[in-house]
């Protein structure tokens, strides 16, 4: 899988992870469309109805906008994991390291 570097030591440079960019795009769309529970009438009697996390200001659309435009994005290692994501062989201590994800599914370790 790795294109260059050494995953075992945590010092790899670039690797190709098929489907990573699309998975990030899909997950970011879902996160931006989620209803902020604090905006529901049950929790906020003055609310007129559920508003998305973006509408309430809890979440920014910056990453979604970049992904939709096909630009490379920067994410922490912990954001590259999860059930909806392809298997990215990162070590536990790389959770807060920054990575660049390009539209061609190339992952670059920035730290």
N, C-alpha and C positions, 0 to 999 in steps of 0.2 A: 503494500500500500504506500509506504512513504516514497516520495520522490527524492528527497535528500535529507540528511541528518540522521539522528539516532533517537528513536522514540524511547528506548530503554533508559537513556540518561535524561530524557526530558528536554533535549536540546535540538529537536528536529527543526528544519527550516520550513519546507513546504511538503504538503501531501495532497493527494486527490481523494475526496470523499464524495462518491457519487450520490446525488440527490440532496446534498446539504443545503445549497442555496434555495431550492424550491421548498424544502422543509422549513427553513427559517422564514421564508415569505408566507407560507401557509400559517405557521404558528403566530407570526406577528399580526396577520389579518384577523385571526381569531381573537387574539388578545385585545386588539383595538375595537372589536365589535362587541366584546363582553359588556353586559349591563353592570354598572357600578351598583352594588347592593344598597349603598347608602342613599341612592336616589329613588328607591322604591317607596311607594306610599306607606308600606308597612313600617319602615324605619324612619321615614321622613314625611310626616303628615302634610307638610306644605308642598310636597312634590306633585307634579302633574302626571308623572309616569316615569318609567325607567329611562335613564340616560346612560349612554356608553361611557366607558372609562375615559375616552378622549374628550367627550363633551363636558365631563365634570372636571377635567384638567388633571386627572390622576395619571394618565398615560399620554406620552407624546407620540406624534405620528412620524417623527424624524426617521426612524429606522425603516418603517413601512414605506415611506416616500422614496428612500434610497433604494430599497429592494425592488419596488415597483418600477423605478427608472432604470434598473439594471446596473446600478453602481456597486462597487465593493463596499462592504460594511465591516465595522469593527465590533467584536463581541467578546465578552469574557468566556473563559472555558466553561464555566457553569451554565452559560446560556446555550452551549452547544450539545447539551445532554438532554435526555428525556425520552419518554416512550415514542413520541412523534418524530424523533430525530434519528438519522442514520447513525450507525456505530462509529463514534469518533474516539480513537484510542489515546485518550489523554490520561495523565496520571492525576491522582487526587490533589496533589500540591499545585496543579496548574489551573485550579478552579478560578483563581482571580487573575491569571495571566490574560493578556489581550491577544486576540487572533484576528486576522483579516480574512474575510470570506469573499471570494470573487465569484461572479456569475458562472464561471466554468468549473465550479465546485472545488477550487484550489483553496486550501487552508494554509495560511502563513502565520507562524508564531512570531509575535512582535516583541516579546520580552525575553 
